[in-house]
Amino acid sequence: MGQPLRWGRRYLMVRPDHFRIDYVINPYMSTQDQPDPALTRRQWDALRQAIVDAGGSVEVLEQRPDSPDMVYAMNLGLATADGRAMLSHMRFEPRRHESLTAAEWFTGHGFALDRAGGDGVGPHFESGDAFVFGDSLVVGYGPRTEALALKHLATEWNLRVRGLRIAHEGMYHLDLPFCPVDSTHALVYPPAFDAASQAELAGIVPEPIVLTDDEAFAFSGNSVVVGETILMPACSPRLREILTGLGLRVVVLDLSEFHKGGGSARCLTNPLDFDLSGITVPGGDVILPA
Ligand SMILES: NC(=[NH2+])NCCC[C@H](N)C(=O)O
């Protein structure tokens, strides 16, 4: 039986005042299928309230009118409990303005700001690809984050970084096929990764909860764990039995409007309290799949 996660109590969310599908950068997006603004807001309010009800706290950032994807706050940067933030360098140009506002927010809220590669034009890094789990920062790379960013994360923050190469266009961020649940369990969807990374994943997660295709594409892997509660966009009866068996309270939320942009509960919430104390190593270390 795992111990509760040591992070995931404090979140940043972006209020969806300008959420639209203006461009297509993942297989879920279509400019022909726009979110309904009122329903969007109700779903977002319910997610925020559910985090608070579970004992978490939420800080709210206003959305830039020029950045329709900014609602997916998970990608604004990797923030730590000891007050550091590694800003994302987005793969696609239409999301890059988000970083200007994110940088201001992190700095204004007492976070010391870093950029992977130092100058902000270094390798792409999107923080939806990074989670603290076990003895390392687990980072997905390929569709969005570049392998070189892992090297920078490791050396600049003295971290043990384990890379997983994503090889599935529908699973373009690590937070879609991978969700830490407690210290030993994580929801995983192995077909998201190439063969070497699937083998690596088996070594990273002592007690994997393997998602079916249907569960993974209902965004069940894009869930948020707040203490003993897991907030999920969908939960099959099978999954519910496993999760409640671990002592978790399962809360299912309808986040249909956000699925139109290719993201769900996790994408909408950026944990501000990652604990790096158990994953630091002098000089850093990057472990890549064979
Ligand atoms: N953390 C996430 N997976 N966020 C989803 C981001 C969705 C956004 N439309 C994009 O493709 O960039």
The ligand as a Tripos MOL2 file, in Angstrom:
@<TRIPOS>MOLECULE
LIG
   12    11     1     0     0
SMALL
NO_CHARGES

@<TRIPOS>ATOM
      1 N1         -1.5880   19.1960  -19.9910 N.pl3     1 LIG1
      2 C1         -2.2610   18.9520  -21.0640 C.2       1 LIG1
      3 N2         -2.2220   17.7520  -21.6060 N.2       1 LIG1
      4 N3         -2.9350   19.9390  -21.6130 N.pl3     1 LIG1
      5 C2         -3.7200   19.8500  -22.7840 C.3       1 LIG1
      6 C3         -3.3480   20.9160  -23.7210 C.3       1 LIG1
      7 C4         -4.3290   21.0420  -24.8290 C.3       1 LIG1
      8 C5         -3.9390   22.0890  -25.8200 C.3       1 LIG1
      9 N4         -4.9710   22.2580  -26.8030 N.3       1 LIG1
     10 C6         -2.6530   21.7100  -26.5040 C.2       1 LIG1
     11 O1         -2.6930   20.9320  -27.4010 O.co2     1 LIG1
     12 O2         -1.5800   22.1860  -26.1740 O.co2     1 LIG1
@<TRIPOS>BOND
     1     1     2 1
     2     2     3 2
     3     2     4 1
     4     4     5 1
     5     5     6 1
     6     6     7 1
     7     7     8 1
     8     8     9 1
     9     8    10 1
    10    10    11 2
    11    10    12 1
@<TRIPOS>SUBSTRUCTURE
     1 LIG1         1 GROUP 0 **** ****
